[in-house]
Amino acid sequence: MTGKQKILAWVGAAGITFFAADAWAGDLSEIHWGLQLMGLMGGLAFFLFGMELMSEGMQRAAGDRLRTILANLTKNKYRGMLLGIVVTMLVQSGSATSVMLVGFVQAGLMQFMQTIGVLIGAGIGMTITAQLIAFKVTDYALLMIATGFLIRLLSKNDSTKAFGDVLLGFGVLFYGLKLMGDSMRPLRSSQEVITLLSGLENRFLGLLIGVVLTTMIQSSTAFIGILIVLGLEGLISLEASIPMVLGANIGTCVTAGFASIGANRDAKRVALANVMIRIIGVLLFIGWTPEFTLCIAWLGDEFNSDIARQIANAHSVFNIVIGVIFLPFTDAFARLVVRILPETDCPIPRYTTTFLDESKIVSPALAVDLARAEISRMAAALEHLLKAVSVPFVTQRPKRDKVYPELTLLEGIDMREEEIDYLEEKITDYLLKVARSGASESQLRVVYAMVSIVRDMESIGDIIHRNVLPLIKKKRELSHDFSEEGREELTIYHQKVCKQIRLLKEAFAEQDLEKAQRIMAKERKYLDLELQYRVHHLDRMVGKQVASMETHEVHMELMNMMVQIIVYSSNIAKTFLETQTRDKALLI
């Protein structure tokens, strides 16, 4: 759905909800259950839609920098926590951050150990929106909606439009809160409702409700928003709301759990670590709910906070305390998770994409970042393929695939070549959809360049598969092996080529322009080295070394193939560097 279609859908929903609101506005003390439910569900829909608009606006404003922020991640757990907070604030979803981490680990762009600090930061970052919701700005919701809509309508600048969407999203979100509050207000006169809600002060029942409803809504922020509305209408106490806040922190982990299905072992560990952090935290707090409630109430008294702010504070304090407890022990915690989920034999993978998310195409900046991450995965598969094809030339013994031992070496080579073809098709299709989705001129240039890059990568895979596999058979039929000097030269040159592909993978994963420049700088050096090795080989031929004469054809074809890969990798790096440099200039 395009931005305009979403706005039209919102206007249509507004008309329906206004009709329902008008129906109960005449007498707020009378309960009309059908209209009350309509108002509650309509308000919740507005709330979720407002969050989506706000999130997409923030992603478009910061999307071009989002991968750069993540690429700066280091093994420093404190920096990781800060980045987790920042990224979660940008994407407005702790679940989205944890899903991204699952994908990054699955793609080999991050180590599992690096994700623990980010997960802790994501828990803190997702409390920021709840704190914003606690501000009493519902009276200005329509003003924010009108202002955001006008900015979006009149502006021609993408960044300004993104800001308009953020403001519009905030307005819709707060207006949804107002509608939910209005629909719940008459319930204060219902003794049945009061009796029902008073039973929620059972901490374990409240915890269960928080887990279940957050899992259903797929947003802990939305559920806490409902609790804030209930609290403001006097329908729920702070003591009853806190166990549900704790439950919401567990329920929000489900999305990352689903994302890890079918992923590798480390990606599953990320999802498990996320769940364990929340569950352990809840277990530490649930036994002290009365004391925790008193602490939050005292904090509220000190700062003259209403129940809305106190509920938001409970959410924030819980995640901050959990961060303080876990952060010093992240290494030990990571080892515990590894012990729970030890390494197993890797099953033969189904070809799939990790990062390409159709729902993110409406935000071209973020979609381009996801495609870039998928290209890094493609480069990783290319690196595995290049390393594997060298093995038959240095040993006559049958070998198994290094990652998937149930496959022979040649079966693993075939599998990775097919995977590269699959990724080229899927990434290209995804990028073309991004180009059709209203991408800006600068984003279109990046998209077209990335289409060219994946085509070149697929060509490298074809060169390896088409040219090298026949040489394996030809080499085995020879009566002589490579000369000692020839073997050493081929080995050294192969290592240089593998290094170029590895740098390519890292350049895409980290948006590292310096590594792309290194690839281009090394091209001339490696081409000169190949010429030097060619002269050495011909000298051995002139000297009538039997091994060199017998293996001449295989030797030269291998070197030619590796030279082609050097040239292709440099062209890819050049295209990547040009688009990134131009994009940065536009941002400045």
C-alpha positions in Angstrom: 0.0 0.0 0.0 1.4 3.4 -1.0 1.5 6.4 1.3 -1.5 8.0 -0.5 -3.5 4.8 -0.2 -2.7 4.6 3.5 -3.9 8.2 4.0 -7.1 7.5 2.1 -7.7 4.4 4.1 -7.1 6.4 7.3 -9.6 9.1 6.2 -12.2 6.3 5.6 -11.6 4.8 9.0 -11.8 8.2 10.5 -15.3 8.7 9.1 -16.5 5.4 10.6 -14.9 6.1 14.0 -16.3 9.6 14.0 -19.7 8.2 13.5 -19.2 5.8 16.4 -17.8 8.6 18.6 -20.8 10.8 17.9 -23.1 8.0 18.9 -21.8 7.8 22.4 -20.9 11.5 22.8 -24.4 12.4 23.7 -24.4 10.5 26.9 -21.0 9.3 28.2 -22.6 7.8 31.3 -24.6 5.3 29.3 -23.0 2.1 28.1 -23.6 0.9 24.5 -21.5 -2.3 24.4 -21.4 -2.5 20.6 -20.4 1.2 20.2 -17.9 0.9 23.1 -16.2 -2.0 21.4 -16.2 -0.2 18.1 -14.6 2.8 19.6 -12.0 0.7 21.4 -11.1 -1.3 18.3 -11.2 1.8 16.1 -9.0 3.7 18.5 -6.5 0.8 18.7 -6.4 0.7 14.9 -5.6 4.4 14.8 -2.9 3.9 17.4 -1.2 1.0 15.4 -1.6 2.9 12.2 -0.1 6.0 13.7 2.9 4.0 15.0 3.4 2.6 11.5 3.3 6.0 9.9 5.7 7.4 12.5 8.0 4.4 12.2 8.1 4.7 8.4 8.7 8.4 8.5 11.6 8.0 10.9 13.1 5.2 8.8 12.9 7.3 5.7 14.6 10.2 7.5 17.3 8.0 9.0 17.2 4.9 6.8 20.2 5.9 4.7 22.2 6.1 7.9 20.6 3.1 9.6 23.0 0.5 8.3 26.0 2.8 9.0 24.9 3.0 12.6 24.7 -0.8 12.8 27.9 -1.2 10.9 29.7 0.7 13.6 28.8 -2.0 16.1 31.9 -3.4 17.8 32.5 -6.1 20.4 32.3 -3.4 23.1 29.0 -4.4 24.9 28.4 -0.8 26.2 28.6 0.6 22.7 26.3 -2.2 21.5 23.8 -1.3 24.2 23.8 2.4 23.1 23.4 1.4 19.5 20.5 -0.9 20.4 18.8 2.0 22.1 19.4 4.3 19.1 18.3 1.8 16.4 15.2 0.8 18.3 14.2 4.5 18.7 14.6 4.9 14.9 12.6 1.8 13.9 10.2 2.3 16.8 10.1 -1.4 17.6 12.2 -3.6 19.9 10.8 -6.6 17.9 12.1 -5.1 14.7 15.6 -4.7 16.2 15.7 -8.2 17.4 14.5 -9.6 14.1 17.3 -7.6 12.3 19.8 -9.1 14.7 18.6 -12.6 13.9 19.0 -11.8 10.2 22.5 -10.3 10.7 23.7 -13.3 12.6 22.1 -15.6 10.0 24.0 -13.8 7.3 27.3 -14.0 9.2 27.5 -10.2 9.4 27.6 -10.3 13.2 28.7 -12.7 15.9 26.2 -13.9 18.4 28.3 -12.5 21.3 27.9 -9.0 19.8 24.1 -9.1 19.9 23.6 -9.4 23.7 24.4 -5.8 24.4 22.2 -4.7 21.5 19.3 -6.8 22.8 19.6 -5.1 26.2 19.7 -1.7 24.5 16.6 -2.6 22.4 14.6 -3.3 25.6 15.5 0.2 26.8 14.9 1.9 23.5 11.4 0.5 23.1 10.4 2.3 26.3 11.0 5.7 24.8 7.7 5.6 22.8 5.8 4.7 26.0 7.3 7.7 27.7 6.1 9.9 24.8 2.6 8.5 25.0 2.4 9.4 28.7 2.5 13.1 27.8 -1.0 14.6 27.8 -1.0 15.9 24.2 -4.3 14.3 23.0 -6.0 17.7 22.9 -3.4 18.7 20.2 -3.7 15.4 18.2 -5.9 17.0 15.5 -3.5 19.9 15.2 -0.5 17.5 14.7 -2.5 15.5 12.2 -3.4 18.7 10.2 0.1 20.0 10.3 1.7 16.7 9.4 -0.7 16.2 6.5 0.0 19.7 5.1 3.8 19.2 5.4 3.5 15.9 3.6 1.1 17.4 0.9 3.0 20.6 0.2 6.6 19.5 0.5 8.7 18.3 -2.4 11.7 17.4 -0.3 11.8 13.7 0.8 13.3 14.5 4.2 10.6 17.1 4.9 7.9 14.7 3.8 9.4 12.1 6.2 9.1 14.6 9.0 5.5 15.3 8.0 4.8 11.6 8.3 6.4 11.4 11.7 4.2 14.3 12.9 1.1 12.9 11.2 1.8 9.5 12.8 2.2 11.0 16.3 -1.1 12.8 15.8 -3.0 9.7 14.6 -1.4 7.7 17.5 -2.6 10.2 20.1 -6.0 10.6 18.5 -6.3 6.8 18.7 -5.6 7.1 22.5 -8.3 9.7 22.8 -10.8 7.5 21.0 -10.0 4.6 23.3 -10.3 6.8 26.3 -13.6 8.1 25.2 -14.9 4.6 24.6 -13.8 3.4 28.0 -15.1 6.4 30.0 -18.6 5.1 30.4 -17.3 1.8 31.7 -16.4 3.5 35.0 -20.1 3.3 35.9 -20.3 -0.4 35.3 -19.9 -2.4 38.5 -19.3 -5.6 36.5 -16.4 -4.0 34.6 -14.9 -2.6 37.8 -15.2 -6.1 39.5 -13.6 -7.8 36.5 -10.7 -5.4 36.3 -10.1 -5.4 40.0 -9.4 -9.2 39.7 -6.4 -8.3 37.5 -4.5 -7.4 40.6 -3.5 -11.0 40.8 0.0 -10.7 39.6 0.2 -14.0 37.8 -3.1 -13.5 35.9 -1.9 -10.0 34.9 1.4 -11.4 33.7 -0.4 -14.0 31.6 -2.7 -11.4 30.1 0.3 -9.1 29.2 2.0 -12.0 27.4 -1.0 -13.2 25.5 -2.4 -9.8 24.4 1.1 -8.4 23.4 1.7 -11.6 21.4 -1.7 -11.0 19.6 -1.1 -7.3 19.0 2.6 -7.8 18.1 3.5 -4.6 19.9 4.4 -4.1 23.5 4.1 -0.3 23.0 0.5 -0.6 21.8 -0.5 -2.8 24.8 1.2 -0.4 27.2 -0.7 2.4 25.5 -4.0 0.6 26.3 -2.9 0.2 29.9 -2.1 4.0 30.1 -5.7 4.7 28.8 -7.2 2.3 31.3 -5.2 4.0 34.1 -6.2 7.5 33.1 -9.9 6.5 33.1 -9.5 5.1 36.6 -10.3 1.5 35.4 -7.0 -0.1 36.5 -4.6 0.5 39.3 -0.8 0.8 39.1 -0.5 -2.5 41.1 -2.6 -4.3 38.5 -0.9 -2.7 35.5 2.7 -3.6 36.5 2.4 -7.4 36.1 0.9 -6.8 32.6 3.8 -4.5 31.8 6.2 -7.3 32.7 4.1 -9.7 30.6 4.3 -7.3 27.6 8.1 -7.6 27.8 7.9 -11.3 27.3 5.2 -11.2 24.6 7.2 -8.8 22.4 9.9 -11.6 22.0 7.6 -13.8 19.9 8.3 -12.0 16.7 12.0 -12.7 16.8 11.3 -16.3 17.7 9.3 -16.7 14.5 12.0 -15.0 12.5 14.6 -17.5 13.8 12.6 -20.5 12.5 14.7 -22.1 9.8 17.7 -19.9 10.6 21.2 -21.2 11.6 22.2 -22.0 15.1 23.6 -18.6 16.0 20.4 -16.9 14.8 18.3 -19.2 17.0 20.6 -18.3 19.9 19.8 -14.6 19.4 16.1 -15.3 19.7 16.6 -17.5 22.7 18.8 -14.9 24.4 16.1 -12.3 23.9 13.5 -14.5 25.5 15.8 -15.5 28.3 16.7 -11.9 29.2 13.0 -10.9 29.4 11.9 -14.1 31.3 14.8 -13.9 33.8 14.1 -10.2 34.3 10.4 -10.9 34.9 11.2 -13.7 37.4 13.4 -11.3 39.3 10.6 -8.7 39.5 7.4 -10.6 39.8 8.1 -11.7 43.4 8.6 -8.1 44.4 5.6 -6.6 42.6 4.2 -4.8 45.7 7.6 -3.3 46.6 8.2 -2.4 42.9 4.8 -0.7 42.8 5.7 1.3 45.9 9.0 2.3 44.4 7.2 3.5 41.2 4.5 5.3 43.2 7.2 7.0 45.3 9.0 8.1 42.1 5.6 9.4 40.8 5.0 11.4 44.0 8.5 12.9 43.9 8.0 14.2 40.4 4.2 14.8 40.7 3.5 12.1 38.0 0.1 10.8 37.1 -0.7 7.1 36.6 0.1 7.3 32.8 3.7 8.4 33.6 4.0 5.8 36.4 3.0 3.0 34.0 5.6 4.3 31.5 8.2 4.6 34.3 7.6 1.0 35.3 8.3 -0.1 31.8 11.5 2.0 31.6 12.8 1.1 35.1 12.3 -2.6 34.5 14.3 -2.6 31.2 17.0 -0.3 32.6 17.5 -2.4 35.7 17.6 -5.6 33.6 20.3 -3.8 31.5 22.4 -2.9 34.6 22.1 -6.5 35.8 22.9 -8.3 32.5 25.4 -6.1 30.9 28.5 -7.0 33.1 27.8 -10.7 32.5 27.1 -10.7 28.8 30.0 -13.1 28.0 28.9 -15.6 30.7 25.3 -15.3 29.6 26.3 -15.9 25.9 28.2 -19.0 26.9 25.1 -20.3 28.8 23.0 -19.8 25.7 25.5 -21.7 23.6 25.4 -24.6 26.1 21.6 -24.7 25.9 21.8 -24.6 22.0 25.1 -26.3 21.2 26.3 -26.8 17.6 24.7 -29.5 15.6 25.2 -30.9 12.1 24.0 -28.3 9.7 21.0 -29.5 7.6 21.1 -28.9 3.8 19.7 -25.4 3.5 16.6 -24.4 1.5 17.3 -21.4 -0.7 15.9 -18.4 1.0 16.5 -14.7 1.6 17.2 -13.3 5.0 16.8 -9.6 4.8 14.4 -8.9 1.9 11.1 -7.7 3.5 8.3 -6.8 1.1 6.6 -4.7 3.8 9.6 -2.4 3.9 9.5 -1.5 0.2 7.2 1.5 1.0 10.4 2.9 2.7 12.9 2.9 -0.1 15.8 4.0 2.1 15.4 1.0 4.5 14.6 -1.4 1.6 17.8 -0.5 -0.1 19.7 -1.1 3.1 18.1 -4.6 3.4 19.0 -5.4 -0.2 22.6 -4.3 0.5 22.7 -6.7 3.5 21.4 -9.5 1.2 24.1 -8.7 -1.3 26.6 -9.2 1.5 25.1 -12.7 2.0 25.5 -13.3 -1.7 29.2 -12.3 -1.4 29.6 -14.7 1.5 28.2 -17.6 -0.6 30.6 -16.5 -3.4 33.5 -16.6 -0.9 32.6 -20.2 0.2 32.3 -21.3 -3.4 35.7 -19.8 -4.3 37.4 -21.5 -1.4 35.8 -24.9 -2.1 36.9 -25.1 -5.8 40.5 -24.9 -4.9 40.5 -28.1 -2.8 40.4 -30.7 -5.7 43.5 -29.1 -7.2 45.6 -29.7 -4.0 44.4 -33.1 -3.0 43.3 -36.3 -4.7 41.4 -37.5 -1.6 37.6 -37.1 -1.7 36.5 -34.2 0.5 33.2 -33.2 2.1 31.7 -29.8 2.2 33.1 -27.8 5.1 29.8 -26.4 6.3 27.4 -29.2 5.2 29.4 -32.5 5.7 26.5 -34.6 4.4 27.3 -33.2 1.0 30.4 -34.1 -1.1 32.6 -31.2 -2.0 31.3 -31.1 -5.6 27.7 -31.2 -4.4 28.4 -28.3 -2.1 29.9 -26.4 -5.0 26.8 -27.0 -7.1 24.5 -26.1 -4.2 26.3 -22.7 -3.7 26.2 -21.9 -7.4 22.5 -22.5 -7.4 22.1 -20.4 -4.2 24.0 -17.5 -5.9 21.7 -17.7 -8.9 18.6 -17.7 -6.6 19.8 -14.7 -4.7 20.6 -12.8 -7.9 17.0 -13.3 -9.1 15.4 -12.5 -5.8 17.5 -9.4 -5.0 17.0 -8.0 -8.6 13.3 -8.5 -8.3 13.2 -6.8 -4.9 15.2 -3.8 -6.1 13.0 -3.3 -9.1 10.0 -3.3 -6.8 11.8 -0.6 -4.7 12.4 1.4 -7.9 8.6 1.3 -8.7 7.6 2.3 -5.2 8.3 6.0 -5.4 12.1 6.0 -4.7 13.9 9.4 -5.0 16.3 10.1 -7.9 19.3 9.4 -5.7 17.8 6.2 -4.4 17.0 5.1 -8.0 20.7 5.5 -8.9 21.7 3.3 -6.0 19.1 0.7 -6.9 20.3 0.5 -10.6 23.9 0.2 -9.4 23.0 -2.6 -7.0 21.2 -4.5 -9.8 24.4 -4.2 -11.8 26.4 -5.4 -8.9 24.3 -8.6 -8.3 24.6 -9.4 -12.0 28.4 -9.1 -11.8 28.4 -11.3 -8.7 26.3 -13.9 -10.4 28.7 -13.8 -13.4 31.6 -14.5 -11.0 29.7 -17.6 -9.7 29.2 -18.7 -13.3 32.9 -18.3 -14.1 33.8 -20.5 -11.2 31.2 -23.1 -11.8 31.4 -23.2 -15.6 35.2 -23.0 -16.0 36.6 -24.6 -12.9 34.6 -27.8 -12.6 35.7 -29.1 -16.1 39.3 -28.4 -15.1 38.9 -30.7 -12.0 38.2 -33.6 -14.2 41.0 -32.6 -16.6 43.5 -32.3 -13.8 42.7 -35.7 -12.4 43.4 -37.3 -15.8 46.9 -35.9 -15.8 49.9 -38.1 -14.9 51.7 -35.3 -13.2 50.8 -32.8 -10.5 51.7 -29.1 -10.6 55.3 -28.3 -10.1 56.2 -27.2 -6.5 56.7 -23.6 -7.7 53.5 -23.6 -9.8 51.4 -24.9 -6.9 52.8 -22.2 -4.6 52.0 -19.5 -7.1 48.5 -20.8 -7.7 47.9 -21.0 -3.9 49.2 -17.5 -3.2 47.1 -16.0 -6.1 44.0 -17.9 -4.9 44.4 -16.4 -1.5 44.6 -12.9 -3.0 41.4 -13.5 -4.9 39.6 -14.8 -1.8 40.8 -11.7 0.1 39.2 -9.5 -2.6 35.8 -11.3 -2.3 36.0 -11.1 1.5 36.6 -7.4 1.4 33.7 -7.1 -0.9 31.5 -8.9 1.6 32.6 -6.7 4.4 32.3 -3.5 2.4 28.6 -4.2 1.8 28.0 -5.4 5.3 29.5 -2.3 6.9 29.1 0.2 4.1 32.8 0.6 4.4 34.1 2.9 1.6 37.7 2.3 2.6 37.5 -1.4 1.9 36.0 -0.8 -1.5 38.9 1.6 -2.2 41.3 -1.1 -1.1 39.8 -3.6 -3.6 40.3 -1.2 -6.4 43.8 -0.3 -5.3 44.8 -4.0 -5.2 43.5 -4.7 -8.7 46.6 -3.3 -10.5 48.9 -4.9 -8.0 47.3 -8.3 -8.5 47.2 -8.1 -12.3 50.9 -7.3 -12.2 51.5 -10.2 -9.9 49.7 -12.5 -12.4 51.9 -11.3 -15.2 55.0 -12.0 -13.0 53.7 -15.6 -12.3 52.9 -16.1 -15.9 56.6 -15.3 -16.8 57.8 -17.7 -14.1 55.6 -20.5 -15.5 56.7 -19.9 -19.1 60.4 -19.9 -17.9 59.7 -23.4 -16.4 58.1 -24.4 -19.8 61.2 -23.2 -21.7 63.3 -25.2 -19.2 61.3 -28.2 -20.1 60.1 -29.0 -16.5 57.8 -32.0 -17.1 55.3 -31.1 -14.4 54.9 -27.6 -15.8 54.5 -28.8 -19.4 52.0 -31.5 -18.4 49.8 -29.1 -16.3 50.3 -26.0 -18.6 46.7 -25.9 -19.9 45.1 -26.3 -16.4 47.5 -23.9 -14.8 46.9 -21.1 -17.3 43.1 -21.5 -17.3 43.0 -21.4 -13.5 45.1 -18.2 -13.6 42.9 -16.7 -16.3 39.8 -17.5 -14.2 41.2 -15.8 -11.1 42.2 -12.7 -13.1 38.6 -12.4 -14.4 37.4 -12.5 -10.7 39.9 -9.8 -9.8 38.6 -7.6 -12.5 34.9 -8.2 -11.7 35.5 -7.6 -8.0 37.2 -4.3 -8.7 34.3 -3.2 -11.0 31.8 -4.1 -8.3 33.8 -2.1 -5.7 34.0 0.9 -8.1 30.2 0.8 -8.7 29.6 0.5 -4.9 32.0 3.4 -4.2 30.5 5.7 -6.8 26.9 5.3 -5.5 27.9 5.6 -1.8 30.0 8.7 -2.4 27.2 10.3 -4.5 24.7 9.4 -1.9 26.7 10.9 1.0 27.2 14.1 -1.0 23.5 14.4 -1.4 22.9 13.8 2.3 25.4 16.5 3.1 
